[in-house]
Amino acid sequence: MPVTMGALASLEQHEEVLRALKALSASATIVSGDPNNLTVTGADAQGGAFLPPILLRCDDSAATAPHDVEAFGPVSTVLAYDNLDDAVTLAARGVLRRPGLWRAYRPAAAPRNAGSSRRSTRATSASASVG
């Protein structure tokens, strides 16, 4: 059975995730999931803290929200990148405030993807932008 909802720890967390989603939506578009339309099975939809899995797409690589806003819930943002160097740069934006973490993910020798015009995509969130 597909996952159609994510249970959150509390109603306060539910509100916090909705605030984060609003902040993310300023620079990204929801492409899957609707926080206002959720069918809850086997639980109280009004009294519980539930959200559907939500996927956003951010086409602006200069946007700060996908790197700075952490929605502690079933929310993820997809960012496009041109090549490995571009992907590493985007990933670094999400870990610059976490000393030591960047070193753990930095590739030792990143191969060059010379002349590639193909864009790739990568799902990310502020705390897991390196993936």
PATOR-428710 format. One line per 3 residues: number of its first residue (from 0); their letters; for each residue x, y, z of C-alpha. Coordinates in Angstrom, 2 decimals. Example, Ala and Ser with C-alpha at 12.3 -4.5 7.8 and 13.67 -1.06 7.14 Angstrom:
# residues 2
0 = as = 12.30/-4.50/7.80 ~ 13.67/-1.06/7.14 $
END
This chain:
# residues 131
0 = mpv = 0.00/0.00/0.00 ~ 1.43/3.44/-0.91 ~ 2.22/5.90/1.85 $
3 = tmg = -0.41/8.64/1.77 ~ 0.24/10.44/5.03 ~ 2.95/11.18/7.52 $
6 = ala = 2.17/11.34/11.23 ~ 3.83/14.21/13.04 ~ 4.70/14.25/16.75 $
9 = sle = 2.26/16.97/17.77 ~ -0.16/19.63/16.56 ~ 2.60/22.17/17.23 $
12 = qhe = 4.94/20.30/14.89 ~ 2.14/20.20/12.31 ~ 1.88/24.01/12.46 $
15 = evl = 5.68/24.35/12.33 ~ 5.86/22.19/9.17 ~ 3.08/24.25/7.56 $
18 = ral = 5.05/27.45/8.34 ~ 8.19/25.92/6.81 ~ 6.20/24.79/3.77 $
21 = kal = 4.91/28.34/3.33 ~ 8.49/29.67/3.48 ~ 9.67/27.06/0.96 $
24 = sas = 6.74/27.83/-1.34 ~ 8.04/31.38/-1.78 ~ 10.80/29.98/-4.03 $
27 = ati = 9.47/26.53/-4.96 ~ 6.31/24.99/-6.35 ~ 4.46/22.04/-4.86 $
30 = vsg = 4.46/19.30/-7.51 ~ 3.06/16.46/-5.40 ~ 0.95/16.38/-2.26 $
33 = dpn = -1.59/18.85/-0.94 ~ -1.41/19.87/2.72 ~ -5.07/20.93/2.56 $
36 = nlt = -6.38/17.70/1.08 ~ -5.61/14.57/3.06 ~ -7.61/11.42/3.62 $
39 = vtg = -6.77/9.91/6.99 ~ -7.48/6.21/7.47 ~ -7.79/4.69/10.91 $
42 = ada = -7.17/7.91/12.85 ~ -8.85/11.19/13.79 ~ -8.03/13.66/11.01 $
45 = qgg = -9.19/16.67/13.09 ~ -7.40/15.73/16.31 ~ -4.27/14.23/14.77 $
48 = afl = -1.18/15.83/13.26 ~ -1.01/14.43/9.73 ~ 0.34/15.68/6.42 $
51 = ppi = 0.68/13.95/3.06 ~ 4.18/13.53/1.60 ~ 4.90/16.83/-0.17 $
54 = llr = 7.42/17.33/-2.97 ~ 8.46/20.79/-4.12 ~ 10.49/21.82/-7.18 $
57 = cdd = 12.80/24.82/-7.03 ~ 14.05/26.09/-10.38 ~ 16.01/29.01/-8.91 $
60 = saa = 19.43/27.70/-7.85 ~ 20.12/31.02/-6.10 ~ 17.10/30.61/-3.78 $
63 = tap = 18.06/30.40/-0.12 ~ 14.98/28.72/1.38 ~ 15.72/25.16/0.14 $
66 = hdv = 19.04/25.34/2.00 ~ 17.98/27.30/5.07 ~ 14.43/26.13/5.87 $
69 = eaf = 14.04/22.73/7.52 ~ 10.54/21.27/7.45 ~ 10.68/18.48/10.03 $
72 = gpv = 7.99/16.48/8.29 ~ 7.24/14.64/5.06 ~ 8.52/17.50/2.86 $
75 = stv = 11.34/17.44/0.31 ~ 12.57/19.86/-2.36 ~ 14.03/18.96/-5.76 $
78 = lay = 16.77/21.22/-7.12 ~ 18.30/21.04/-10.60 ~ 22.04/21.03/-11.22 $
81 = dnl = 24.17/21.10/-14.37 ~ 27.11/18.90/-13.42 ~ 28.92/17.41/-10.44 $
84 = dda = 30.64/20.68/-9.51 ~ 27.27/22.45/-9.52 ~ 25.74/19.67/-7.38 $
87 = vtl = 28.60/19.87/-4.86 ~ 28.21/23.66/-4.65 ~ 24.46/23.32/-4.02 $
90 = aar = 25.02/20.61/-1.41 ~ 27.63/22.75/0.37 ~ 25.07/25.53/0.80 $
93 = gvl = 23.06/23.18/3.00 ~ 25.95/22.19/5.28 ~ 28.03/25.33/5.69 $
96 = rrp = 26.64/25.92/9.19 ~ 27.36/22.35/10.28 ~ 31.13/22.13/11.01 $
99 = glw = 32.73/18.88/9.97 ~ 29.75/17.61/7.96 ~ 30.97/19.04/4.65 $
102 = ray = 34.27/17.18/5.00 ~ 32.37/13.88/5.31 ~ 30.56/14.37/1.99 $
105 = rpa = 33.09/16.23/-0.12 ~ 34.25/14.03/-3.00 ~ 38.01/13.40/-2.97 $
108 = aap = 38.33/13.81/-6.73 ~ 35.24/14.98/-8.58 ~ 35.33/13.99/-12.26 $
111 = rna = 34.75/16.84/-14.66 ~ 31.64/16.72/-16.83 ~ 33.00/19.00/-19.52 $
114 = gss = 30.52/20.55/-21.89 ~ 27.44/18.82/-20.54 ~ 24.27/20.83/-21.04 $
117 = rrs = 22.01/18.15/-19.58 ~ 20.43/19.15/-16.27 ~ 20.01/16.60/-13.54 $
120 = tra = 17.77/16.78/-10.49 ~ 18.33/15.87/-6.90 ~ 15.85/15.72/-4.01 $
123 = tsa = 17.04/17.63/-1.00 ~ 16.07/19.22/2.24 ~ 18.02/21.61/4.39 $
126 = sas = 19.36/18.93/6.71 ~ 19.93/16.30/4.05 ~ 20.95/18.34/1.04 $
129 = vg = 24.01/16.21/0.48 ~ 22.00/13.17/0.31 $
END
